[in-house]
Amino acid sequence: MNVSIMRCYMQNIKFDEKLFWQQFSHGVVRTQMGRLHYVSGGQGPTVLLLPGWPQSWYAWRYLMPALANSGKRVVALDLPGMGDSDHPTEGYDSTTIALTLRSLIQSLALEEKDGIEIIAHDVGAWMGYALASDHPDCIKKLVLIDAAIPGISALPSGELTDEQVMRTWHFAFNRLSDLPEILLKDREEPFLRWLFSTKAEFGWMIDEKALAEYVRVNRLPGALRSALSYYKNAFSKQDIAINKLRSEKQLLMPVFAIGARYGVADLLYNTLSPICADIHGEVIEGAGHYLPEESPQQLVAVLKEFLS
């Protein structure tokens, strides 16, 4: 198994908000899924950042200046139905989202002769994989971070341990009809505080300001319903079948599968290695699921090497 191990050491990147907004700015683009919000800055080859649930572009705030300063044009996107993007009532299947991302790349003139670089985490990784499989011509390099790919990744077998339940309970809960919205409406703050504290190893890296931002975007009208629609669609019979078909063709671009020791570890690498012609793997020791915020310095180090 060609997965390297990186020790996680707590000497992390500082977020200087004043300097950040001197380098980056908000933007909006119209697509078939409505208006998509993004934050961009820097010059050079494009790297598109796709966050996961229940976060927004803000999850990439630690990495964005470092990537821009290394000579990249950085675009951090709020996926359709998440963050400050619009919240349409349908269209959250992976095929539609992949097509929407393809349209976004064209609309923002991000497309380059040999494709752009994608870095995606969690639900963003599900969509990054779909984009790479359905529209491989637009991707030069693909980085997927701490995710299990529905329909492809191996499911836990036998009796679940308490630790496995704590890591995976939301995959079932988020797919239920109506109940999550009933239970979580107006309770977003205590729910998200609990979620980050239980799934992160370094929960203090998701500080009060970050928590407030994630509470804000998850309280927007329609936000909770649309975000949970990713789970309902991803584990539907239709999308599972589509992902199984996707796994029958190889990804030819270089792929980097990164896991957290207290997240999916090497599961993502093991999932992708049979279907990638050129794959690299990394497990970051000591870290939990929210790697872009828990271990940004370690991520920057391995990303710069892969993207160079």
Secondary structure as GFF3:
##gff-version 3
##sequence-region A 1 308
A	DSSP	beta_strand	3	7	.	.	.	ID=ss1
A	DSSP	alpha_helix	17	23	.	.	.	ID=ss2
A	DSSP	beta_strand	24	31	.	.	.	ID=ss3
A	DSSP	beta_strand	34	41	.	.	.	ID=ss4
A	DSSP	beta_strand	46	50	.	.	.	ID=ss5
A	DSSP	three_ten_helix	57	60	.	.	.	ID=ss6
A	DSSP	alpha_helix	63	69	.	.	.	ID=ss7
A	DSSP	beta_strand	73	77	.	.	.	ID=ss8
A	DSSP	alpha_helix	94	107	.	.	.	ID=ss9
A	DSSP	beta_strand	116	121	.	.	.	ID=ss10
A	DSSP	alpha_helix	123	134	.	.	.	ID=ss11
A	DSSP	three_ten_helix	136	138	.	.	.	ID=ss12
A	DSSP	beta_strand	139	145	.	.	.	ID=ss13
A	DSSP	alpha_helix	162	173	.	.	.	ID=ss14
A	DSSP	alpha_helix	179	184	.	.	.	ID=ss15
A	DSSP	alpha_helix	188	199	.	.	.	ID=ss16
A	DSSP	three_ten_helix	203	205	.	.	.	ID=ss17
A	DSSP	alpha_helix	208	218	.	.	.	ID=ss18
A	DSSP	alpha_helix	223	234	.	.	.	ID=ss19
A	DSSP	alpha_helix	237	246	.	.	.	ID=ss20
A	DSSP	beta_strand	255	262	.	.	.	ID=ss21
A	DSSP	alpha_helix	267	272	.	.	.	ID=ss22
A	DSSP	three_ten_helix	273	275	.	.	.	ID=ss23
A	DSSP	beta_strand	279	288	.	.	.	ID=ss24
A	DSSP	alpha_helix	291	294	.	.	.	ID=ss25
A	DSSP	alpha_helix	296	307	.	.	.	ID=ss26
###
